[in-house]
Amino acid sequence: MILVVLLFCFSSISAQQNTIITKKNKITNKGKFFVYWGWNWANYSKSDIRFKGEDYDFTLSNVAARDRQTEFSVYNYFNLGNITIPQTNYKIGYFFKENYTVSIGVDHMKYVMIANQEVTINGEIHIGNAKYDGSYANQNINLAGDFLKFEHTDGLNYVNIEVKRFDNIDHWFGLDSKNLQINVTEGFGAGALYPRTDTSLLGKERHDNFHLSGWGVSAVGGLHISFLKHFYMQAEYKIGYINMPNIKTSLSTADSASQNFYFFQNNILVGGKFKLF
């Protein structure tokens, strides 16, 4: 959050200074398309998860989760057959004004409930499981494997549209070159959650299919470095809120879960920008 606020301040200062300083080697962006691909590291706030079915309705409180990073190797991250397996971000966008873009893409995060943690449970379970059947009121329960496995690991797919602003800050560093330019960027996004949720609940048949489960909103700020006119690298920090009221937990239409939480995402991106005509 601090980084985002600072970037907004920097961009405001930059915009004011740009009215005074004229770059001799200015590159225009309006009318250009861009694409990028990158990788993310994510953290999640704790969340309450409600599970509902014909014979149960209970809520687990303050459930902790983590992301799942793929071990780094050239084969895992750059082999064309594997590039969608790590936690990735990809987008296509357009400069509709000189300093503003609109884009659409996917933040492919991974969300893994931490196994064997102790949480509070409230509600009813009556599915014929002697170990877990009963009524619960603020009792502790261990999230063992025979009770619950809960993951969005292929993945927590945030399909979103973003609007961003770019401000050039070359003059901060005494630069005036077409081949190397530095910008700060900030913006907002919103979209849908289309996760592939891998769930095993109380011995019920495992679910592991894609499903439209909810929505999200986000804010982002970052540093954008362009080189050789058409290529760039970008480091950014994104925060967001996710609300999923319709998560599928088994093959039965009666079974579902719901949760909402915040995510905190660090991204490293590489891309290019170009004009079609």
The 8 nearest C-alpha neighbors of each residue, nearest first, counted from 0:
[[1, 3, 2, 4, 238, 237, 236, 5],
 [0, 2, 4, 3, 5, 6, 7, 220],
 [3, 1, 5, 0, 4, 6, 220, 236],
 [2, 4, 220, 6, 0, 1, 5, 7],
 [5, 3, 7, 1, 6, 2, 0, 8],
 [6, 4, 8, 2, 7, 3, 9, 1],
 [5, 7, 9, 3, 8, 4, 10, 2],
 [6, 8, 4, 10, 5, 9, 11, 3],
 [9, 7, 5, 11, 6, 10, 12, 4],
 [10, 8, 6, 12, 11, 7, 13, 5],
 [9, 11, 13, 7, 12, 8, 166, 14],
 [10, 12, 14, 8, 13, 9, 7, 15],
 [13, 11, 9, 15, 10, 14, 16, 8],
 [12, 14, 10, 16, 11, 15, 9, 17],
 [13, 15, 11, 17, 12, 16, 10, 166],
 [16, 14, 12, 13, 17, 18, 11, 19],
 [15, 17, 13, 18, 19, 14, 20, 12],
 [18, 16, 20, 14, 19, 15, 13, 21],
 [17, 19, 16, 15, 20, 14, 21, 13],
 [18, 20, 17, 16, 21, 15, 14, 22],
 [19, 21, 17, 18, 16, 22, 170, 15],
 [22, 20, 23, 19, 17, 18, 25, 24],
 [21, 23, 25, 24, 175, 20, 170, 176],
 [22, 24, 25, 21, 175, 176, 177, 26],
 [25, 23, 22, 177, 176, 175, 26, 21],
 [24, 26, 22, 23, 27, 177, 176, 175],
 [27, 25, 177, 24, 28, 228, 180, 176],
 [26, 28, 29, 25, 97, 31, 30, 98],
 [27, 29, 97, 31, 94, 30, 26, 98],
 [30, 28, 97, 96, 94, 31, 95, 27],
 [29, 31, 94, 95, 28, 274, 32, 93],
 [32, 30, 274, 273, 94, 29, 28, 93],
 [31, 33, 93, 273, 272, 92, 274, 94],
 [32, 34, 272, 92, 271, 91, 93, 273],
 [35, 33, 91, 270, 90, 271, 92, 272],
 [36, 34, 270, 269, 90, 89, 268, 271],
 [35, 37, 89, 268, 269, 88, 270, 90],
 [38, 36, 268, 88, 267, 87, 269, 89],
 [37, 39, 87, 267, 86, 266, 88, 268],
 [38, 40, 266, 265, 86, 87, 41, 264],
 [41, 39, 265, 264, 266, 42, 38, 86],
 [42, 40, 264, 263, 66, 39, 265, 262],
 [43, 41, 263, 262, 65, 66, 264, 44],
 [44, 42, 262, 261, 263, 64, 65, 45],
 [43, 45, 261, 260, 46, 262, 42, 63],
 [44, 46, 63, 61, 62, 43, 260, 64],
 [47, 45, 61, 62, 260, 259, 48, 44],
 [46, 48, 60, 61, 59, 258, 62, 49],
 [49, 47, 258, 59, 58, 257, 46, 50],
 [48, 50, 58, 257, 256, 57, 59, 51],
 [51, 49, 256, 57, 56, 255, 58, 48],
 [52, 50, 56, 255, 254, 55, 256, 49],
 [53, 51, 254, 55, 253, 54, 56, 255],
 [52, 54, 55, 253, 51, 254, 56, 126],
 [55, 53, 125, 126, 52, 124, 56, 51],
 [56, 54, 124, 52, 123, 51, 125, 53],
 [55, 57, 51, 123, 50, 122, 52, 124],
 [56, 58, 122, 121, 50, 123, 49, 55],
 [57, 59, 49, 121, 48, 120, 50, 60],
 [58, 60, 120, 48, 47, 119, 49, 118],
 [59, 61, 47, 119, 62, 118, 58, 120],
 [62, 60, 46, 45, 47, 63, 118, 59],
 [61, 63, 45, 46, 60, 47, 118, 59],
 [64, 62, 45, 113, 112, 61, 46, 65],
 [63, 65, 112, 113, 111, 110, 43, 62],
 [66, 64, 111, 110, 42, 43, 112, 67],
 [65, 67, 110, 109, 41, 111, 68, 42],
 [68, 66, 109, 69, 65, 111, 110, 152],
 [67, 69, 70, 66, 85, 86, 40, 109],
 [68, 70, 85, 71, 67, 75, 84, 86],
 [71, 69, 68, 72, 75, 85, 76, 67],
 [70, 72, 69, 75, 76, 73, 74, 68],
 [71, 73, 75, 74, 76, 70, 77, 69],
 [72, 74, 77, 76, 75, 78, 71, 82],
 [73, 75, 78, 72, 77, 76, 81, 71],
 [76, 74, 72, 73, 81, 77, 78, 71],
 [75, 77, 82, 73, 74, 72, 78, 81],
 [78, 76, 73, 74, 82, 79, 75, 81],
 [77, 79, 74, 81, 80, 82, 76, 75],
 [80, 78, 81, 82, 77, 83, 76, 74],
 [79, 81, 78, 82, 83, 77, 75, 84],
 [82, 80, 78, 84, 79, 83, 75, 76],
 [81, 83, 76, 79, 84, 77, 78, 80],
 [84, 82, 81, 85, 87, 86, 80, 76],
 [83, 85, 81, 82, 86, 69, 75, 153],
 [86, 84, 69, 87, 83, 68, 82, 76],
 [87, 85, 108, 107, 39, 38, 109, 84],
 [86, 88, 38, 107, 37, 39, 85, 106],
 [89, 87, 106, 37, 38, 36, 105, 107],
 [88, 90, 36, 104, 35, 105, 37, 87],
 [91, 89, 104, 103, 35, 34, 102, 92],
 [90, 92, 34, 102, 33, 103, 104, 35],
 [102, 91, 93, 33, 101, 32, 103, 34],
 [92, 94, 32, 100, 101, 95, 31, 33],
 [93, 95, 100, 29, 96, 31, 30, 99],
 [96, 94, 100, 29, 93, 30, 99, 97],
 [97, 95, 29, 99, 94, 98, 100, 30],
 [96, 98, 29, 28, 99, 94, 27, 95],
 [97, 99, 165, 164, 96, 166, 100, 94],
 [100, 98, 164, 96, 163, 94, 97, 95],
 [101, 99, 94, 163, 93, 162, 95, 102],
 [100, 102, 162, 92, 93, 161, 163, 94],
 [92, 103, 101, 161, 91, 160, 93, 90],
 [102, 104, 160, 90, 91, 159, 92, 161],
 [105, 103, 90, 89, 159, 158, 91, 160],
 [104, 106, 158, 157, 89, 88, 107, 159],
 [105, 107, 88, 157, 156, 108, 87, 158],
 [108, 106, 156, 87, 86, 105, 88, 154],
 [109, 107, 155, 86, 154, 106, 156, 110],
 [110, 108, 152, 154, 66, 155, 151, 67],
 [109, 111, 151, 66, 150, 152, 65, 155],
 [112, 110, 150, 64, 65, 66, 113, 151],
 [111, 113, 64, 149, 150, 63, 114, 65],
 [114, 112, 64, 63, 111, 116, 115, 65],
 [113, 115, 116, 142, 112, 143, 144, 148],
 [116, 114, 142, 143, 141, 117, 113, 144],
 [115, 117, 142, 114, 141, 118, 113, 143],
 [116, 118, 141, 140, 139, 142, 115, 119],
 [119, 117, 139, 140, 60, 116, 59, 62],
 [118, 120, 139, 60, 138, 137, 59, 140],
 [119, 121, 59, 138, 137, 58, 139, 135],
 [122, 120, 136, 135, 58, 57, 137, 59],
 [121, 123, 57, 135, 56, 134, 58, 136],
 [124, 122, 134, 56, 55, 57, 133, 135],
 [123, 125, 55, 132, 133, 126, 54, 56],
 [126, 124, 132, 54, 127, 55, 133, 123],
 [125, 127, 54, 128, 124, 132, 55, 201],
 [128, 126, 125, 129, 132, 131, 124, 130],
 [127, 129, 132, 130, 126, 131, 125, 201],
 [130, 128, 132, 131, 127, 133, 126, 125],
 [129, 131, 128, 132, 133, 127, 146, 201],
 [130, 132, 129, 128, 133, 124, 146, 201],
 [133, 131, 124, 125, 128, 129, 130, 126],
 [134, 132, 124, 123, 125, 131, 135, 122],
 [133, 135, 123, 122, 124, 136, 132, 121],
 [134, 136, 121, 122, 138, 120, 123, 137],
 [135, 137, 121, 138, 122, 120, 134, 119],
 [138, 136, 121, 119, 120, 135, 139, 122],
 [139, 137, 119, 136, 120, 135, 140, 121],
 [138, 140, 119, 118, 120, 117, 137, 141],
 [139, 141, 117, 118, 119, 142, 120, 138],
 [140, 142, 117, 115, 143, 116, 118, 139],
 [143, 141, 115, 116, 114, 147, 146, 140],
 [144, 142, 115, 146, 145, 141, 114, 147],
 [143, 145, 146, 147, 148, 142, 114, 115],
 [144, 146, 143, 147, 201, 202, 200, 148],
 [147, 145, 201, 144, 143, 200, 142, 148],
 [148, 146, 200, 144, 199, 142, 145, 149],
 [147, 149, 199, 198, 144, 200, 150, 146],
 [148, 150, 198, 112, 197, 147, 111, 199],
 [151, 149, 111, 197, 152, 110, 196, 112],
 [152, 150, 196, 154, 110, 155, 195, 109],
 [153, 151, 154, 109, 150, 110, 155, 195],
 [154, 152, 195, 151, 155, 109, 194, 196],
 [153, 155, 152, 151, 109, 194, 156, 195],
 [154, 156, 194, 108, 151, 109, 107, 110],
 [157, 155, 107, 194, 193, 154, 192, 106],
 [156, 158, 192, 106, 105, 191, 159, 155],
 [159, 157, 105, 191, 190, 104, 156, 192],
 [160, 158, 190, 189, 104, 103, 157, 105],
 [159, 161, 103, 188, 102, 189, 190, 104],
 [162, 160, 188, 102, 187, 101, 163, 159],
 [161, 163, 101, 186, 100, 187, 188, 102],
 [164, 162, 186, 100, 185, 99, 161, 184],
 [163, 165, 99, 98, 184, 185, 186, 100],
 [166, 164, 184, 98, 183, 182, 99, 163],
 [167, 165, 182, 183, 10, 13, 168, 184],
 [166, 168, 182, 169, 181, 183, 165, 13],
 [169, 167, 170, 182, 171, 181, 13, 166],
 [170, 168, 174, 171, 181, 172, 167, 180],
 [169, 171, 173, 172, 168, 174, 175, 20],
 [172, 170, 169, 168, 173, 174, 13, 167],
 [171, 173, 170, 174, 169, 168, 181, 175],
 [172, 174, 170, 171, 169, 175, 168, 176],
 [175, 173, 169, 172, 170, 176, 180, 171],
 [176, 174, 24, 22, 169, 173, 23, 177],
 [177, 175, 178, 24, 179, 174, 180, 25],
 [176, 178, 24, 179, 228, 26, 25, 180],
 [177, 179, 227, 226, 176, 228, 180, 225],
 [180, 178, 226, 225, 176, 177, 227, 181],
 [179, 181, 225, 224, 169, 226, 182, 178],
 [182, 180, 224, 169, 168, 223, 167, 225],
 [183, 181, 167, 223, 166, 168, 222, 165],
 [182, 184, 222, 166, 165, 221, 223, 10],
 [183, 185, 165, 221, 164, 220, 222, 182],
 [186, 184, 220, 163, 219, 164, 221, 7],
 [185, 187, 163, 219, 162, 218, 164, 220],
 [186, 188, 218, 161, 162, 217, 219, 163],
 [189, 187, 161, 217, 160, 216, 218, 159],
 [190, 188, 216, 159, 215, 160, 217, 161],
 [189, 191, 159, 158, 215, 214, 160, 216],
 [190, 192, 214, 158, 213, 157, 215, 193],
 [193, 191, 157, 213, 214, 156, 212, 194],
 [194, 192, 211, 156, 210, 212, 209, 191],
 [195, 193, 155, 156, 154, 209, 196, 210],
 [194, 196, 209, 208, 153, 154, 151, 207],
 [197, 195, 151, 207, 150, 194, 198, 208],
 [196, 198, 207, 150, 206, 151, 149, 195],
 [199, 197, 149, 206, 148, 248, 205, 196],
 [198, 200, 205, 148, 147, 203, 202, 149],
 [199, 201, 147, 203, 202, 146, 198, 148],
 [202, 200, 146, 203, 145, 147, 199, 128],
 [201, 203, 200, 204, 199, 145, 146, 205],
 [204, 202, 200, 201, 205, 199, 249, 206],
 [203, 205, 249, 206, 202, 250, 199, 200],
 [206, 204, 199, 249, 198, 203, 207, 197],
 [205, 207, 249, 198, 248, 197, 250, 208],
 [208, 206, 197, 196, 195, 198, 205, 209],
 [209, 207, 195, 196, 206, 210, 197, 194],
 [208, 210, 195, 194, 193, 196, 207, 211],
 [209, 211, 193, 212, 194, 208, 195, 247],
 [212, 210, 193, 192, 213, 194, 209, 191],
 [211, 213, 245, 246, 243, 192, 210, 193],
 [214, 212, 243, 192, 242, 191, 244, 211],
 [213, 215, 191, 192, 242, 190, 241, 243],
 [214, 216, 241, 190, 240, 189, 191, 242],
 [217, 215, 189, 240, 239, 188, 190, 241],
 [216, 218, 239, 188, 238, 187, 189, 240],
 [219, 217, 187, 238, 237, 186, 188, 239],
 [220, 218, 237, 186, 185, 236, 187, 238],
 [219, 221, 185, 3, 235, 184, 236, 6],
 [220, 222, 235, 184, 234, 183, 236, 185],
 [221, 223, 183, 234, 233, 182, 184, 235],
 [222, 224, 233, 182, 181, 183, 232, 221],
 [225, 223, 181, 232, 231, 180, 233, 182],
 [226, 224, 231, 180, 179, 230, 181, 228],
 [225, 227, 179, 178, 228, 230, 231, 180],
 [226, 228, 178, 229, 230, 179, 225, 177],
 [229, 227, 226, 178, 177, 230, 225, 179],
 [230, 228, 272, 271, 227, 273, 226, 231],
 [231, 229, 271, 226, 225, 270, 228, 227],
 [230, 232, 225, 270, 224, 226, 269, 271],
 [233, 231, 269, 224, 268, 223, 270, 225],
 [232, 234, 223, 268, 222, 267, 224, 269],
 [235, 233, 267, 222, 221, 266, 268, 223],
 [236, 234, 221, 266, 220, 265, 222, 233],
 [235, 237, 265, 220, 219, 264, 221, 266],
 [238, 236, 219, 264, 218, 263, 265, 235],
 [239, 237, 263, 218, 217, 262, 264, 219],
 [238, 240, 217, 262, 216, 261, 218, 241],
 [239, 241, 261, 216, 215, 260, 262, 217],
 [242, 240, 215, 259, 260, 214, 261, 243],
 [241, 243, 259, 214, 213, 215, 258, 244],
 [242, 244, 213, 212, 258, 257, 245, 259],
 [245, 243, 257, 213, 258, 242, 246, 212],
 [246, 244, 212, 243, 257, 256, 255, 247],
 [247, 245, 256, 212, 255, 257, 248, 244],
 [246, 248, 255, 249, 256, 245, 254, 210],
 [247, 249, 255, 198, 206, 254, 246, 256],
 [250, 248, 206, 251, 205, 204, 247, 254],
 [249, 251, 206, 252, 204, 248, 205, 247],
 [252, 250, 253, 249, 254, 248, 247, 204],
 [251, 253, 254, 250, 255, 249, 247, 52],
 [254, 252, 52, 251, 53, 255, 51, 249],
 [255, 253, 52, 252, 251, 51, 248, 249],
 [256, 254, 247, 248, 246, 51, 50, 245],
 [255, 257, 50, 246, 49, 245, 51, 247],
 [256, 258, 244, 49, 243, 48, 245, 246],
 [257, 259, 48, 243, 47, 242, 244, 46],
 [260, 258, 242, 241, 243, 46, 257, 261],
 [259, 261, 241, 46, 44, 240, 45, 262],
 [262, 260, 240, 44, 239, 43, 241, 263],
 [261, 263, 43, 239, 42, 238, 240, 264],
 [264, 262, 238, 42, 41, 237, 43, 239],
 [263, 265, 41, 237, 40, 236, 238, 39],
 [266, 264, 236, 40, 39, 235, 41, 237],
 [267, 265, 39, 235, 38, 234, 236, 268],
 [266, 268, 234, 37, 38, 233, 39, 235],
 [269, 267, 37, 233, 36, 232, 266, 234],
 [270, 268, 232, 35, 36, 231, 37, 233],
 [271, 269, 35, 231, 34, 230, 36, 232],
 [270, 272, 230, 229, 33, 34, 231, 35],
 [273, 271, 33, 229, 32, 31, 230, 34],
 [274, 272, 31, 32, 33, 229, 275, 271],
 [275, 273, 31, 276, 32, 30, 272, 33],
 [274, 276, 273, 31, 32, 30, 272, 33],
 [275, 274, 273, 30, 31, 32, 29, 272]]
